Protein backbone atom coordinates (compact mmCIF):
# COMPACT_ATOMS: atom_id res chain seq x y z
CA UNK A 1 0.00 0.00 0.00
CA UNK A 2 1.41 3.38 -0.95
CA UNK A 3 1.71 6.34 1.33
CA UNK A 4 -0.96 8.20 -0.64
CA UNK A 5 -3.47 5.40 -0.13
CA UNK A 6 -2.71 5.32 3.57
CA UNK A 7 -3.33 9.06 3.83
CA UNK A 8 -6.69 8.70 2.06
CA UNK A 9 -7.72 5.95 4.47
CA UNK A 10 -6.67 8.09 7.39
CA UNK A 11 -8.76 11.01 6.13
CA UNK A 12 -11.79 8.75 5.77
CA UNK A 13 -11.21 7.39 9.24
CA UNK A 14 -11.21 10.91 10.64
CA UNK A 15 -14.81 11.45 9.51
CA UNK A 16 -17.35 10.31 12.18
CA UNK A 17 -19.83 7.72 10.91
CA UNK A 18 -23.18 8.80 12.28
CA UNK A 19 -26.41 7.04 11.51
CA UNK A 20 -28.47 9.32 9.31
CA UNK A 21 -31.74 8.09 10.85
CA UNK A 22 -30.65 9.41 14.27
CA UNK A 23 -31.00 13.15 15.06
CA UNK A 24 -27.75 14.98 15.52
CA UNK A 25 -28.22 17.62 18.21
CA UNK A 26 -25.11 18.94 19.86
CA UNK A 27 -27.10 20.94 22.40
CA UNK A 28 -28.91 17.84 23.65
CA UNK A 29 -25.76 15.66 23.43
CA UNK A 30 -22.80 17.67 24.77
CA UNK A 31 -20.56 14.65 24.44
CA UNK A 32 -21.02 14.65 20.68
CA UNK A 33 -17.86 16.50 19.57
CA UNK A 34 -16.72 16.66 16.02
CA UNK A 35 -13.53 14.72 15.35
CA UNK A 36 -11.93 17.79 13.87
CA UNK A 37 -11.77 19.35 17.36
CA UNK A 38 -10.56 16.16 19.01
CA UNK A 39 -6.86 16.43 19.76
CA UNK A 40 -6.59 12.67 19.55
CA UNK A 41 -7.38 12.87 15.87
CA UNK A 42 -4.84 15.27 14.45
CA UNK A 43 -4.13 15.39 10.75
CA UNK A 44 -0.57 16.35 11.29
CA UNK A 45 -0.11 13.50 13.71
CA UNK A 46 -1.93 11.09 11.45
CA UNK A 47 0.07 12.30 8.57
CA UNK A 48 3.30 11.49 10.37
CA UNK A 49 2.31 7.85 10.74
CA UNK A 50 3.69 5.83 7.91
CA UNK A 51 3.17 2.29 9.00
CA UNK A 52 0.01 0.13 9.22
CA UNK A 53 0.27 -0.27 12.96
CA UNK A 54 0.24 3.46 13.39
CA UNK A 55 -2.90 3.66 11.29
CA UNK A 56 -4.62 1.06 13.46
CA UNK A 57 -3.56 2.88 16.58
CA UNK A 58 -4.95 6.12 15.16
CA UNK A 59 -8.30 4.50 14.34
CA UNK A 60 -8.93 3.24 17.85
CA UNK A 61 -9.76 6.64 19.46
CA UNK A 62 -12.01 7.51 16.54
CA UNK A 63 -13.94 4.24 16.73
CA UNK A 64 -14.22 4.56 20.48
CA UNK A 65 -15.51 8.09 20.12
CA UNK A 66 -17.99 6.96 17.49
CA UNK A 67 -19.19 4.12 19.71
CA UNK A 68 -19.48 6.48 22.67
CA UNK A 69 -21.35 8.94 20.49
CA UNK A 70 -23.71 6.21 19.27
CA UNK A 71 -24.21 4.94 22.80
CA UNK A 72 -25.03 8.44 24.09
CA UNK A 73 -27.46 9.05 21.29
CA UNK A 74 -29.04 5.64 21.81
CA UNK A 75 -29.40 6.20 25.55
CA UNK A 76 -30.78 9.68 24.96
CA UNK A 77 -33.25 8.35 22.41
CA UNK A 78 -34.24 5.51 24.71
CA UNK A 79 -34.72 7.94 27.58
CA UNK A 80 -36.73 10.26 25.37
CA UNK A 81 -38.74 7.34 24.03
CA UNK A 82 -39.39 6.11 27.54
CA UNK A 83 -40.38 9.60 28.70
CA UNK A 84 -42.49 10.03 25.58
CA UNK A 85 -44.20 6.71 26.29
CA UNK A 86 -44.81 7.79 29.88
CA UNK A 87 -46.18 11.14 28.70
CA UNK A 88 -48.37 9.43 26.11
CA UNK A 89 -49.64 6.92 28.68
CA UNK A 90 -50.26 9.71 31.17
CA UNK A 91 -52.04 11.73 28.50
CA UNK A 92 -54.14 8.73 27.52
CA UNK A 93 -54.92 8.00 31.17
CA UNK A 94 -55.86 11.64 31.77
CA UNK A 95 -57.89 11.72 28.57
CA UNK A 96 -59.56 8.44 29.48
CA UNK A 97 -60.34 9.71 32.97
CA UNK A 98 -61.69 12.96 31.56
CA UNK A 99 -63.78 11.10 29.00
CA UNK A 100 -65.07 8.70 31.65
CA UNK A 101 -65.87 11.64 33.91
CA UNK A 102 -67.62 13.41 31.05
CA UNK A 103 -69.47 10.22 30.11
CA UNK A 104 -70.49 9.65 33.73
CA UNK A 105 -71.62 13.26 34.08
CA UNK A 106 -73.55 13.11 30.82
CA UNK A 107 -75.02 9.73 31.74
CA UNK A 108 -76.07 11.05 35.14
CA UNK A 109 -77.48 14.19 33.52
CA UNK A 110 -79.33 12.09 30.95
CA UNK A 111 -80.68 9.83 33.67
CA UNK A 112 -81.83 12.83 35.71
CA UNK A 113 -83.41 14.44 32.66
CA UNK A 114 -84.98 11.12 31.71
CA UNK A 115 -86.34 10.72 35.23
CA UNK A 116 -87.69 14.29 35.28
CA UNK A 117 -89.20 13.98 31.81
CA UNK A 118 -90.58 10.53 32.66
CA UNK A 119 -92.27 11.91 35.77
CA UNK A 120 -93.60 14.90 33.85
CA UNK A 121 -94.78 12.72 30.99
CA UNK A 122 -96.31 10.20 33.37
CA UNK A 123 -98.21 12.91 35.23
CA UNK A 124 -99.29 14.53 31.97
CA UNK A 125 -100.25 11.15 30.53
CA UNK A 126 -102.27 10.34 33.64
CA UNK A 127 -103.99 13.73 33.44
CA UNK A 128 -104.67 13.11 29.76
CA UNK A 129 -106.18 9.70 30.57
CA UNK A 130 -108.34 11.29 33.27
CA UNK A 131 -109.45 14.01 30.87
CA UNK A 132 -110.21 11.40 28.22
CA UNK A 133 -112.22 9.37 30.73
CA UNK A 134 -114.18 12.43 31.87
CA UNK A 135 -114.73 13.48 28.27
CA UNK A 136 -116.06 10.05 27.40
CA UNK A 137 -118.36 10.08 30.41
CA UNK A 138 -119.60 13.55 29.47
CA UNK A 139 -120.05 12.44 25.88
CA UNK A 140 -122.06 9.40 26.96
CA UNK A 141 -124.11 11.56 29.32
CA UNK A 142 -124.71 14.12 26.58
CA UNK A 143 -125.68 11.38 24.13
CA UNK A 144 -128.09 9.89 26.66
CA UNK A 145 -129.50 13.33 27.47
CA UNK A 146 -129.83 14.13 23.77
CA UNK A 147 -131.66 10.85 23.16
CA UNK A 148 -133.98 11.55 26.08
CA UNK A 149 -134.58 15.09 24.86
CA UNK A 150 -135.28 13.79 21.37
CA UNK A 151 -137.79 11.32 22.76
CA UNK A 152 -139.42 14.04 24.86
CA UNK A 153 -139.47 16.41 21.90
CA UNK A 154 -140.93 13.74 19.63
CA UNK A 155 -143.59 12.93 22.19
CA UNK A 156 -144.31 16.64 22.67
CA UNK A 157 -144.65 17.04 18.90
CA UNK A 158 -147.01 14.08 18.75
CA UNK A 159 -149.02 15.46 21.69
CA UNK A 160 -149.06 18.89 20.07
CA UNK A 161 -150.26 17.41 16.79
CA UNK A 162 -152.95 15.47 18.67
CA UNK A 163 -153.98 18.59 20.56
CA UNK A 164 -154.02 20.60 17.34
CA UNK A 165 -156.26 17.98 15.73
CA UNK A 166 -158.50 17.97 18.79
CA UNK A 167 -158.55 21.77 18.80
CA UNK A 168 -159.34 21.78 15.10
CA UNK A 169 -162.18 19.33 15.69
CA UNK A 170 -163.40 21.44 18.59
CA UNK A 171 -163.21 24.57 16.44
CA UNK A 172 -165.13 22.89 13.67
CA UNK A 173 -167.71 21.63 16.16
CA UNK A 174 -167.94 25.08 17.76
CA UNK A 175 -168.36 26.74 14.38
CA UNK A 176 -171.08 24.29 13.45
CA UNK A 177 -172.83 24.78 16.77
CA UNK A 178 -172.43 28.54 16.47
CA UNK A 179 -173.98 28.44 13.03
CA UNK A 180 -176.80 26.23 14.31
CA UNK A 181 -177.27 28.51 17.29
CA UNK A 182 -177.32 31.57 15.04
CA UNK A 183 -179.88 29.98 12.79
CA UNK A 184 -181.91 28.86 15.78
CA UNK A 185 -181.65 32.36 17.28
CA UNK A 186 -182.78 33.90 14.05
CA UNK A 187 -185.69 31.52 13.92
CA UNK A 188 -186.44 32.07 17.60
CA UNK A 189 -186.12 35.81 17.34
CA UNK A 190 -188.35 35.81 14.28
CA UNK A 191 -191.01 33.71 16.04
CA UNK A 192 -190.78 35.71 19.24
CA UNK A 193 -190.95 38.93 17.31
CA UNK A 194 -194.17 37.85 15.66
CA UNK A 195 -195.55 36.75 19.01
CA UNK A 196 -194.49 40.02 20.56
CA UNK A 197 -196.11 41.93 17.77
CA UNK A 198 -199.27 39.94 18.27
CA UNK A 199 -199.20 40.60 22.01
CA UNK A 200 -198.51 44.27 21.39
CA UNK A 201 -201.45 44.52 19.00
CA UNK A 202 -203.63 42.71 21.51
CA UNK A 203 -202.45 45.01 24.25
CA UNK A 204 -203.09 48.01 22.05
CA UNK A 205 -206.53 46.70 21.29
CA UNK A 206 -207.21 46.17 24.97
CA UNK A 207 -205.92 49.62 25.78
CA UNK A 208 -208.07 51.12 23.06
CA UNK A 209 -211.08 49.20 24.27
CA UNK A 210 -210.45 50.19 27.85
CA UNK A 211 -209.88 53.76 26.80
CA UNK A 212 -213.06 53.76 24.81
CA UNK A 213 -214.93 52.19 27.71
CA UNK A 214 -213.48 54.78 30.04
CA UNK A 215 -214.40 57.53 27.64
CA UNK A 216 -217.93 56.16 27.37
CA UNK A 217 -218.15 55.90 31.10
CA UNK A 218 -216.94 59.42 31.50
CA UNK A 219 -219.39 60.63 28.95
CA UNK A 220 -222.15 58.71 30.65
CA UNK A 221 -221.13 60.08 33.99
CA UNK A 222 -220.99 63.56 32.61
CA UNK A 223 -224.35 63.14 30.98
CA UNK A 224 -225.81 61.77 34.16
CA UNK A 225 -224.40 64.69 36.05
CA UNK A 226 -225.89 67.04 33.58
CA UNK A 227 -229.19 65.33 33.90
CA UNK A 228 -229.11 65.38 37.60
CA UNK A 229 -228.12 69.03 37.73
CA UNK A 230 -231.02 70.23 35.47
CA UNK A 231 -233.91 67.90 36.08
CA UNK A 232 -236.54 70.53 35.52
CA UNK A 233 -235.19 71.50 32.27
CA UNK A 234 -235.21 67.98 31.23
CA UNK A 235 -238.87 67.58 32.17
Secondary structure, DSSP 8 states (H G I E B T S, - for coil): --HHHHHHHHHHHHS----TTS---TTT-TT---GGG-TTS-HHHHHH--SHHHHHHHHHHHHHHHHHHHHHHHHHHHHHHHHHHHHHHHHHHHHHHHHHHHHHHHHHHHHHHHHHHHHHHHHHHHHHHHHHHHHHHHHHHHHHHHHHHHHHHHHHHHHHHHHHHHHHHHHHHHHHHHHHHHHHHHHHHHHHHHHHHHHHHHHHHHHHHHHHHHHHHHHHHHHHHHHHHTHHHH-
